[in-house]
Amino acid sequence: MGVVEDVSRAADRLAEADAVSLISHIDADGITSYSIISQALAREGVPVKPVFVRQLEPMTIPHIPKDDTLKVFTDLGSGQQGLLEEAEINPDDVVILDHHVSQPAPNGTEYFEVNAQSYGEDYHKCSAAGITYLVARRMNPENTDLSKLAVVGNVGDMMARETGRLTGIAHWIAEDAEAHGHLKMVQGLNCYGLSTRALHLSLSNCDDPVIPGISGKPAKAIEFLCRIGVYDTPSAARTFEELSEDEARKLASNVAQQMIANGESVERLFAEQYFFFDEAEKTPLRNASEYATMLNACGRWAKPAIGAAVCAGDRGVHYREAEHMLRHHRSMIRELCEYILETGVERRGPIQTINIGDRYPDTIVGIGAGMALSKLNTNKPILVLCEVADEPDFLKASMRTYEKVLRRGVDLQDALCTAAAEFGGSGGGHNIAAGAYIPKGCEDDFIRRVSELIQAQLDSGQKNS
């Protein structure tokens, strides 16, 4: 069946359910996916029981209610159908809304799924939040206000990172949101914190691309902004949003000249930004990337329901708690990044690696790895191992890389999934950011195997170039 038929079937099953158990992932995509479906169901009068899980694995399968509710899986489930079959979960009680690679149940049990990977290239850069929005919109055309959350989920799951903008159906969803007055698309610099950070901090923290003479140098960024007239004085800091259109153009032109003068490409200098002007100024909810970071903070610190409450419109107690978690989240990630840089990484062929043990929570290791990589050798993917608090017999592996490495043929998800399976573990994620769980004791051999797989990808990419 095609996407229209599958979306319609899912919408009908959800709307006709007596009650739904909604099992979702805890990152920004998972929280927005949950929020979209839960709000759509509430408008239909269907009661929802939330079940948030970090991963769908043998340890978390018991959290799925054994009752007659419809089990709806968002941002997970497609790759774990074997676990659902093993747990004897009735396929008539299951709807999966996902975008990860589907792995059918080994004994042939067929679970109904709407999966972005199944409908052609236009859907391949669409996260679970995008799929859930299509289902919610089919349930009731008035659910267009939920498009805002779908954009947050897509951006949070890095669907815009490769090209600097959402593409395919994900971009159509952004256009739908803009057409209904829920967001504004703005072409701007490819920097983070455009709504909340002083502009010199956004510029100096930019690492993809690196801006020569500015990245990593806040004081130099201030000098640059004063010289081009965007800052009146060194102490007169402003955010990107506070610039006029003429000032924004002047900034973009001068940064581009800075890149070109230093022999750097401006290919990744600009990106499409997604702003929500109905949210308060200078708050993390003002644009999609910062909104997604707040939701990730809630999930990483085991409070996904707080993030879901913010998605549902809470701007009081739950929002203040989410802000607190965001500040703590950023502080811990900075500490982790500094620890990796101070301790140093080990170079293992085409990758660089470090084992941080139990020093930091496994929920933030991937983010810290990405930040540290910007200050290391960006041509080599980084692999960080850590202990898992609630699974003492396992280690978590997190990998991060850059688009320029992907263009050489590297796929972190494929390498981690392959290596983890060989050692009795499991992996998942994306080509640019992936993770895996492996048994303790095999870490040296596991790293060696990942290194071999990445090298094979590079060799193959070189032959095909």
RAFEN-V805032 format. One line per field, one symbol per residue. burial: 1 if it has 24 or more other C-alpha atoms within 12 Angstrom, else 0. Layout:
BEGIN
burial=???
END
This chain:
BEGIN
burial=001001111110111010111111111111111111111111010111111111111000101110001111111111111111101011101111111111101000011111111110001111111111111111110011111111111111111111011111111111111100011111011111111111111111111111111111010011111000011000001111101000010011011101100000010111111111101001111111111111111111111111111111000001101110110011011011101110001101011111111001111111111111111111111111111100000111111111111101111111111111001011111111111111110110011111101110110000000
END
